[in-house]
Amino acid sequence: MIIYHKPRIDRKLQKIFDRFIDSTSKKIPFYSKFLKTISNDETQLFLDYFSFKTKTDLKDIHKKLLRFRNNKIKKIEIIIDLVFSHKDKKIWKQEHEILIRGIELGNMYQIQYKKYKHDPYPLVIFLNDYDHNHQNFQAINLHYLQIPLRKVLIETILKVNSNRIKQKKSMIVTMDILNNIIPMIHIVLRNYKASEIKVIEKINISQWKTHLEIDKHLISYK
């Protein structure tokens, strides 16, 4: 069911709803608290407004909410997932190349890079982007990130890809996603010439967090 007529809503509350719908994943804790404080009627009002604004069918969402009607925490998780799944749907619908020159885009690898400046053995996450003209991969080198930021980055990438992981689909990692996680992420973005890469190991998704505890190498290049 899609709401085609704008629900009657207080202007102040609408502004909060709009900020929620347009917010980044960093604001999830704030809006989790917000959803705990509003009434059931206001929650329904938000869902109606969300459906009206985004033209989203809420039939399945209402079924889930009914199933967990006595579990407020789970209901909040469902609403937050609804909002951020909608925000990311343009990214998920894009045609992303999965495998290029033996490398699965969106995945973590330990590589050797022959034309290195600071790090001969980068630990990288390849973005879903490949420059065919210059034969360059784009990747985030985790060795340039402080340990706490690595954990935040990994946990959030896994979270936003959770449905794809369950469905055994390819991972999607783009600058749009990364910019929502860590500001100025482009500072640790690197271009790697395909011909200069030697793959040492692909890190299985189930081992991403564990591997961060194994490889704590930190590069200071300033």
C-alpha atoms as a printed R data frame, in Angstrom:
    type eleno elety resid chain resno      x       y       z
1   ATOM     1    CA   MET     A     1  0.000   0.000   0.000
2   ATOM     2    CA   ILE     A     2  1.323   3.400  -1.044
3   ATOM     3    CA   ILE     A     3  0.072   6.640   0.520
4   ATOM     4    CA   TYR     A     4 -0.735   9.051  -2.318
5   ATOM     5    CA   HIS     A     5 -2.168  11.908  -0.261
6   ATOM     6    CA   LYS     A     6  0.018  13.821   2.124
7   ATOM     7    CA   PRO     A     7 -0.982  13.071   5.725
8   ATOM     8    CA   ARG     A     8 -1.867  15.955   8.005
9   ATOM     9    CA   ILE     A     9  1.272  16.620   9.953
10  ATOM    10    CA   ASP     A    10  2.644  19.318  12.215
11  ATOM    11    CA   ARG     A    11  5.271  21.429  10.434
12  ATOM    12    CA   LYS     A    12  7.851  20.983  13.210
13  ATOM    13    CA   LEU     A    13  7.393  17.216  13.199
14  ATOM    14    CA   GLN     A    14  7.592  17.137   9.415
15  ATOM    15    CA   LYS     A    15 10.993  18.843   9.541
16  ATOM    16    CA   ILE     A    16 12.238  16.137  11.895
17  ATOM    17    CA   PHE     A    17 10.832  13.437   9.614
18  ATOM    18    CA   ASP     A    18 12.493  15.040   6.594
19  ATOM    19    CA   ARG     A    19 15.862  15.137   8.364
20  ATOM    20    CA   PHE     A    20 15.446  11.487   9.292
21  ATOM    21    CA   ILE     A    21 14.664  10.472   5.713
22  ATOM    22    CA   ASP     A    22 17.645  12.475   4.373
23  ATOM    23    CA   SER     A    23 20.109  11.576   7.122
24  ATOM    24    CA   THR     A    24 23.272   9.503   6.821
25  ATOM    25    CA   SER     A    25 24.004   6.211   8.566
26  ATOM    26    CA   LYS     A    26 26.010   8.118  11.201
27  ATOM    27    CA   LYS     A    27 22.715   9.442  12.581
28  ATOM    28    CA   ILE     A    28 21.244   5.984  13.225
29  ATOM    29    CA   PRO     A    29 21.860   6.143  17.028
30  ATOM    30    CA   PHE     A    30 20.138   9.544  17.230
31  ATOM    31    CA   TYR     A    31 17.049   8.417  15.321
32  ATOM    32    CA   SER     A    32 16.881   5.150  17.250
33  ATOM    33    CA   LYS     A    33 16.458   7.267  20.380
34  ATOM    34    CA   PHE     A    34 13.975   9.523  18.608
35  ATOM    35    CA   LEU     A    35 11.773   6.565  17.592
36  ATOM    36    CA   LYS     A    36 11.733   5.370  21.191
37  ATOM    37    CA   THR     A    37 10.243   8.669  22.354
38  ATOM    38    CA   ILE     A    38  7.380   9.106  19.886
39  ATOM    39    CA   SER     A    39  3.926   7.581  20.250
40  ATOM    40    CA   ASN     A    40  2.471   4.758  18.151
41  ATOM    41    CA   ASP     A    41  0.308   7.300  16.332
42  ATOM    42    CA   GLU     A    42  3.337   9.448  15.496
43  ATOM    43    CA   THR     A    43  5.211   6.371  14.337
44  ATOM    44    CA   GLN     A    44  2.361   5.518  11.986
45  ATOM    45    CA   LEU     A    45  2.293   9.122  10.840
46  ATOM    46    CA   PHE     A    46  5.980   8.890   9.963
47  ATOM    47    CA   LEU     A    47  5.400   5.692   7.974
48  ATOM    48    CA   ASP     A    48  2.516   7.308   6.082
49  ATOM    49    CA   TYR     A    49  4.618  10.378   5.362
50  ATOM    50    CA   PHE     A    50  7.577   8.246   4.286
51  ATOM    51    CA   SER     A    51  5.332   6.298   1.894
52  ATOM    52    CA   PHE     A    52  3.869   9.529   0.501
53  ATOM    53    CA   LYS     A    53  7.252  11.171   0.013
54  ATOM    54    CA   THR     A    54  9.136   8.169  -1.423
55  ATOM    55    CA   LYS     A    55  6.232   6.303  -3.073
56  ATOM    56    CA   THR     A    56  7.176   3.197  -1.078
57  ATOM    57    CA   ASP     A    57  4.754   0.308  -0.659
58  ATOM    58    CA   LEU     A    58  4.491  -0.413   3.072
59  ATOM    59    CA   LYS     A    59  2.538  -3.675   2.845
60  ATOM    60    CA   ASP     A    60  5.469  -5.896   3.827
61  ATOM    61    CA   ILE     A    61  6.656  -3.424   6.470
62  ATOM    62    CA   HIS     A    62  3.256  -3.462   8.174
63  ATOM    63    CA   LYS     A    63  3.363  -7.259   8.231
64  ATOM    64    CA   LYS     A    64  6.773  -7.177   9.906
65  ATOM    65    CA   LEU     A    65  5.676  -4.553  12.417
66  ATOM    66    CA   LEU     A    66  2.581  -6.586  13.264
67  ATOM    67    CA   ARG     A    67  4.727  -9.656  13.779
68  ATOM    68    CA   PHE     A    68  6.947  -7.773  16.240
69  ATOM    69    CA   ARG     A    69  4.217  -5.582  17.732
70  ATOM    70    CA   ASN     A    70  5.361  -6.408  21.269
71  ATOM    71    CA   ASN     A    71  9.056  -5.868  20.557
72  ATOM    72    CA   LYS     A    72  9.734  -2.123  20.376
73  ATOM    73    CA   ILE     A    73 13.462  -2.506  19.703
74  ATOM    74    CA   LYS     A    74 12.810  -4.777  16.731
75  ATOM    75    CA   LYS     A    75 10.136  -2.405  15.403
76  ATOM    76    CA   ILE     A    76 12.633   0.473  15.531
77  ATOM    77    CA   GLU     A    77 15.206  -1.621  13.645
78  ATOM    78    CA   ILE     A    78 12.605  -2.379  10.947
79  ATOM    79    CA   ILE     A    79 11.802   1.319  10.469
80  ATOM    80    CA   ILE     A    80 15.471   2.338  10.341
81  ATOM    81    CA   ASP     A    81 16.234  -0.434   7.833
82  ATOM    82    CA   LEU     A    82 13.295   0.791   5.749
83  ATOM    83    CA   VAL     A    83 14.709   4.324   5.595
84  ATOM    84    CA   PHE     A    84 18.294   3.406   4.804
85  ATOM    85    CA   SER     A    85 17.390   0.634   2.359
86  ATOM    86    CA   HIS     A    86 15.422   3.226   0.399
87  ATOM    87    CA   LYS     A    87 18.333   5.693   0.515
88  ATOM    88    CA   ASP     A    88 20.675   3.090  -0.906
89  ATOM    89    CA   LYS     A    89 18.362   1.599  -3.528
90  ATOM    90    CA   LYS     A    90 19.825   3.725  -6.357
91  ATOM    91    CA   ILE     A    91 23.252   2.353  -5.505
92  ATOM    92    CA   TRP     A    92 21.981  -1.240  -5.352
93  ATOM    93    CA   LYS     A    93 20.179  -0.930  -8.696
94  ATOM    94    CA   GLN     A    94 23.243   0.263 -10.560
95  ATOM    95    CA   GLU     A    95 24.959  -2.202 -12.852
96  ATOM    96    CA   HIS     A    96 28.238  -2.889 -11.071
97  ATOM    97    CA   GLU     A    97 30.944  -5.023 -12.599
98  ATOM    98    CA   ILE     A    98 31.737  -7.865 -10.231
99  ATOM    99    CA   LEU     A    99 34.908  -9.541 -11.471
100 ATOM   100    CA   ILE     A   100 37.741  -7.715 -13.225
101 ATOM   101    CA   ARG     A   101 41.115  -9.301 -13.926
102 ATOM   102    CA   GLY     A   102 40.533 -11.927 -11.272
103 ATOM   103    CA   ILE     A   103 39.561  -9.396  -8.569
104 ATOM   104    CA   GLU     A   104 36.054  -9.303  -7.123
105 ATOM   105    CA   LEU     A   105 35.082  -5.669  -6.673
106 ATOM   106    CA   GLY     A   106 33.703  -4.688  -3.276
107 ATOM   107    CA   ASN     A   107 35.932  -7.213  -1.510
108 ATOM   108    CA   MET     A   108 38.959  -7.100   0.768
109 ATOM   109    CA   TYR     A   109 42.357  -8.278  -0.426
110 ATOM   110    CA   GLN     A   110 45.937  -8.449   0.763
111 ATOM   111    CA   ILE     A   111 47.981  -7.497  -2.286
112 ATOM   112    CA   GLN     A   112 51.529  -6.749  -3.299
113 ATOM   113    CA   TYR     A   113 51.898  -3.528  -5.248
114 ATOM   114    CA   LYS     A   114 55.061  -3.221  -7.324
115 ATOM   115    CA   LYS     A   115 54.947   0.558  -7.865
116 ATOM   116    CA   TYR     A   116 54.388   1.407  -4.208
117 ATOM   117    CA   LYS     A   117 55.383   4.673  -2.555
118 ATOM   118    CA   HIS     A   118 54.765   3.883   1.099
119 ATOM   119    CA   ASP     A   119 53.125   0.472   1.362
120 ATOM   120    CA   PRO     A   120 54.363  -2.536  -0.676
121 ATOM   121    CA   TYR     A   121 51.728  -4.880   0.821
122 ATOM   122    CA   PRO     A   122 48.432  -2.964   1.077
123 ATOM   123    CA   LEU     A   123 45.336  -4.312   2.795
124 ATOM   124    CA   VAL     A   124 42.624  -2.953   0.520
125 ATOM   125    CA   ILE     A   125 38.905  -2.924  -0.135
126 ATOM   126    CA   PHE     A   126 38.316  -2.536  -3.865
127 ATOM   127    CA   LEU     A   127 35.515  -0.167  -4.821
128 ATOM   128    CA   ASN     A   128 32.955  -1.066  -7.468
129 ATOM   129    CA   ASP     A   129 34.771   1.166  -9.896
130 ATOM   130    CA   TYR     A   130 37.369   0.385 -12.534
131 ATOM   131    CA   ASP     A   131 38.985   2.809 -14.979
132 ATOM   132    CA   HIS     A   132 39.139   0.797 -18.192
133 ATOM   133    CA   ASN     A   133 40.968   3.563 -20.061
134 ATOM   134    CA   HIS     A   134 43.899   3.626 -17.640
135 ATOM   135    CA   GLN     A   135 43.375   0.101 -16.255
136 ATOM   136    CA   ASN     A   136 43.225   1.394 -12.686
137 ATOM   137    CA   PHE     A   137 41.425  -0.037  -9.670
138 ATOM   138    CA   GLN     A   138 40.153   2.277  -6.951
139 ATOM   139    CA   ALA     A   139 40.562   1.018  -3.407
140 ATOM   140    CA   ILE     A   140 40.694   2.063   0.225
141 ATOM   141    CA   ASN     A   141 44.022   1.089   1.797
142 ATOM   142    CA   LEU     A   142 43.164   0.198   5.393
143 ATOM   143    CA   HIS     A   143 46.798   0.613   6.441
144 ATOM   144    CA   TYR     A   144 46.327   4.389   6.189
145 ATOM   145    CA   LEU     A   145 43.388   4.352   8.634
146 ATOM   146    CA   GLN     A   146 43.668   4.327  12.408
147 ATOM   147    CA   ILE     A   147 42.508   1.035  13.971
148 ATOM   148    CA   PRO     A   148 39.219   2.403  15.449
149 ATOM   149    CA   LEU     A   149 38.247   3.901  12.076
150 ATOM   150    CA   ARG     A   150 38.979   0.602  10.325
151 ATOM   151    CA   LYS     A   151 36.523  -1.154  12.633
152 ATOM   152    CA   VAL     A   152 33.823   1.455  12.069
153 ATOM   153    CA   LEU     A   153 34.343   1.260   8.316
154 ATOM   154    CA   ILE     A   154 34.207  -2.548   8.166
155 ATOM   155    CA   GLU     A   155 31.211  -2.899  10.467
156 ATOM   156    CA   THR     A   156 29.197  -0.333   8.510
157 ATOM   157    CA   ILE     A   157 30.075  -1.763   5.093
158 ATOM   158    CA   LEU     A   158 28.966  -5.200   6.312
159 ATOM   159    CA   LYS     A   159 25.778  -3.733   7.767
160 ATOM   160    CA   VAL     A   160 24.691  -1.884   4.625
161 ATOM   161    CA   ASN     A   161 25.468  -5.015   2.581
162 ATOM   162    CA   SER     A   162 23.803  -7.403   5.057
163 ATOM   163    CA   ASN     A   163 20.877  -8.282   2.778
164 ATOM   164    CA   ARG     A   164 23.200  -8.900  -0.155
165 ATOM   165    CA   ILE     A   165 25.431 -11.094   2.015
166 ATOM   166    CA   LYS     A   166 22.416 -13.178   3.120
167 ATOM   167    CA   GLN     A   167 21.365 -13.555  -0.511
168 ATOM   168    CA   LYS     A   168 24.960 -14.420  -1.482
169 ATOM   169    CA   LYS     A   169 25.109 -11.474  -3.865
170 ATOM   170    CA   SER     A   170 28.230  -9.474  -4.668
171 ATOM   171    CA   MET     A   171 29.274  -6.732  -2.246
172 ATOM   172    CA   ILE     A   172 28.831  -3.089  -3.215
173 ATOM   173    CA   VAL     A   173 31.289  -0.489  -1.944
174 ATOM   174    CA   THR     A   174 31.104   2.968  -3.516
175 ATOM   175    CA   MET     A   175 32.292   6.449  -2.585
176 ATOM   176    CA   ASP     A   176 28.672   7.385  -1.839
177 ATOM   177    CA   ILE     A   177 28.580   4.698   0.832
178 ATOM   178    CA   LEU     A   178 32.051   5.455   2.187
179 ATOM   179    CA   ASN     A   179 31.443   9.202   2.458
180 ATOM   180    CA   ASN     A   180 28.463   8.464   4.690
181 ATOM   181    CA   ILE     A   181 30.693   6.470   7.038
182 ATOM   182    CA   ILE     A   182 33.899   8.476   7.386
183 ATOM   183    CA   PRO     A   183 34.259  12.117   6.288
184 ATOM   184    CA   MET     A   184 37.280  12.802   4.086
185 ATOM   185    CA   ILE     A   185 37.529   9.106   3.203
186 ATOM   186    CA   HIS     A   186 38.991  10.161  -0.156
187 ATOM   187    CA   ILE     A   187 42.267  10.903   1.667
188 ATOM   188    CA   VAL     A   188 42.934   7.154   1.923
189 ATOM   189    CA   LEU     A   189 41.543   6.377  -1.531
190 ATOM   190    CA   ARG     A   190 44.196   4.985  -3.855
191 ATOM   191    CA   ASN     A   191 44.441   4.138  -7.562
192 ATOM   192    CA   TYR     A   192 46.205   0.852  -8.272
193 ATOM   193    CA   LYS     A   193 47.456  -0.013 -11.739
194 ATOM   194    CA   ALA     A   194 46.094  -3.460 -12.595
195 ATOM   195    CA   SER     A   195 49.371  -4.654 -14.140
196 ATOM   196    CA   GLU     A   196 51.297  -3.803 -10.954
197 ATOM   197    CA   ILE     A   197 49.035  -5.784  -8.599
198 ATOM   198    CA   LYS     A   198 49.798  -9.267  -7.322
199 ATOM   199    CA   VAL     A   199 47.020 -10.809  -5.253
200 ATOM   200    CA   ILE     A   200 48.344 -12.462  -2.110
201 ATOM   201    CA   GLU     A   201 45.034 -13.359  -0.477
202 ATOM   202    CA   LYS     A   202 41.345 -12.614  -0.771
203 ATOM   203    CA   ILE     A   203 39.869 -12.104   2.704
204 ATOM   204    CA   ASN     A   204 36.574 -13.943   3.099
205 ATOM   205    CA   ILE     A   205 33.718 -11.678   4.226
206 ATOM   206    CA   SER     A   206 33.226 -13.791   7.365
207 ATOM   207    CA   GLN     A   207 36.855 -13.043   8.308
208 ATOM   208    CA   TRP     A   208 36.934  -9.269   7.736
209 ATOM   209    CA   LYS     A   209 36.640  -8.379  11.424
210 ATOM   210    CA   THR     A   210 39.047 -11.122  12.485
211 ATOM   211    CA   HIS     A   211 41.614 -10.015   9.927
212 ATOM   212    CA   LEU     A   212 41.653  -6.516  11.416
213 ATOM   213    CA   GLU     A   213 42.924  -8.074  14.631
214 ATOM   214    CA   ILE     A   214 45.676  -9.881  12.708
215 ATOM   215    CA   ASP     A   215 46.826  -7.063  10.437
216 ATOM   216    CA   LYS     A   216 47.281  -3.928  12.546
217 ATOM   217    CA   HIS     A   217 49.916  -2.423  10.315
218 ATOM   218    CA   LEU     A   218 49.669   1.378  10.199
219 ATOM   219    CA   ILE     A   219 51.386   3.527   7.553
220 ATOM   220    CA   SER     A   220 52.402   7.070   8.349
221 ATOM   221    CA   TYR     A   221 53.312   8.833   5.124
222 ATOM   222    CA   LYS     A   222 53.369  12.496   6.190
